[in-house]
Each structure stands twice: as C-alpha cells, then as structure tokens.
Amino acid sequence: MERKRFSVLFFIKRSKLLKNGEAPVRVRVTYDRLYVELQLKRSVKVPLWSQEKEKSTGKDRNSVELNHYIDALRVKFYQIYQD
C-alpha cells in the first residue's frame, strides 16, 4: 500500500507586492502530488517574514494575529486530512 503524502506550506509572494508595500501570504496544500494554492486575505512586511518558520517574526499586533491565524489554519488542514 502506497502512503499518500500531505503537506501544508505558508509563504509570501514577493513578486506581487501590494500598494502598501506588503507581500500577500499564500498557502499551498499538497496531497499525493496534487496541490492547490490559496491566497489568504492577509499580508506582511517582507523583512518580517521568516520562510524557515513560515511565520512573521514581528512582535506587533498584526504579526501576532497573523501567526495565530496561520497556526489555526494549519491545524484545520491537518484535521481535514486526518478525517
């Protein structure tokens, strides 16, 4: 039996900066070589984004809220996968 691969990756689109200079946050959900990429209705200042952590490194309110939102989405995606 072949095991299906599942992953969730959060990243920013540096090539599509918004008018305010921030980059939109996106998520890519992959399942067995098929993927869907979604743009979250959130953005972050480019220097505050850590791709290693897939989160904002800022300590301001917007960064903290974004990180909580990313954590909640990650949990929801994995719960859906488990069901």
BAPALO-623609 format. One line per 2 residues: number of its first residue (from 1); their letters; for each residue y, z, x of C-alpha. Coordinates in steps of 0.2 Angstrom, whole numbers, plus 5000, padded with zeros to 4 digits. Last residue first. Example, Ala and Ser with C-alpha at 12.3 -4.5 7.8 and 13.67 -1.06 7.14 Angstrom:
2> SA> 4995,5036,5068 | 4978,5039,5062
REM end
This chain:
83> DQ> 5063,5044,4946 | 5065,5047,4965
81> YI> 5077,5031,4967 | 5088,5037,4953
79> QY> 5089,5055,4962 | 5093,5046,4978
77> FK> 5107,5036,4970 | 5114,5052,4962
75> VR> 5114,5062,4978 | 5123,5049,4987
73> LA> 5136,5048,4973 | 5139,5066,4974
71> DI> 5141,5066,4993 | 5153,5052,4992
69> YH> 5164,5060,4979 | 5164,5076,4989
67> NL> 5170,5066,5004 | 5183,5058,4994
65> EV> 5190,5074,4987 | 5191,5081,5005
63> SN> 5200,5066,5011 | 5212,5066,4997
61> RD> 5216,5085,4999 | 5220,5084,5017
59> KG> 5207,5088,5031 | 5204,5071,5037
57> TS> 5187,5065,5045 | 5183,5054,5030
55> KE> 5165,5050,5028 | 5150,5039,5033
53> KE> 5146,5052,5047 | 5144,5038,5060
51> QS> 5157,5027,5051 | 5170,5040,5053
49> WL> 5186,5035,5043 | 5202,5044,5047
47> PV> 5209,5031,5058 | 5207,5018,5043
45> KV> 5217,5028,5030 | 5205,5030,5015
43> SR> 5202,5021,4999 | 5193,5025,4982
41> KL> 5189,5014,4967 | 5172,5012,4975
39> QL> 5167,4994,4979 | 5149,4990,4976
37> EV> 5137,4981,4987 | 5119,4977,4981
35> YL> 5104,4975,4991 | 5087,4968,4991
33> RD> 5076,4970,5007 | 5065,4983,4999
31> YT> 5079,4993,4991 | 5096,4993,4999
29> VR> 5112,5002,4991 | 5128,4996,5000
27> VR> 5143,5007,4996 | 5161,5002,4998
25> VP> 5177,5012,5003 | 5193,5002,5002
23> AE> 5204,5002,5018 | 5222,5010,5017
21> GN> 5238,5001,5022 | 5247,5004,5006
19> KL> 5245,4986,5001 | 5226,4987,5003
17> LK> 5217,4982,5018 | 5203,4969,5016
15> SR> 5197,4966,5034 | 5193,4984,5037
13> KI> 5181,4985,5023 | 5176,5003,5024
11> FF> 5158,5010,5024 | 5145,5020,5014
9> LV> 5127,5016,5017 | 5112,5021,5005
7> SF> 5095,5016,5010 | 5078,5013,5002
5> RK> 5062,5005,5010 | 5047,5002,4999
3> RE> 5031,5008,5007 | 5017,4995,5007
1> M> 5000,5000,5000
REM end
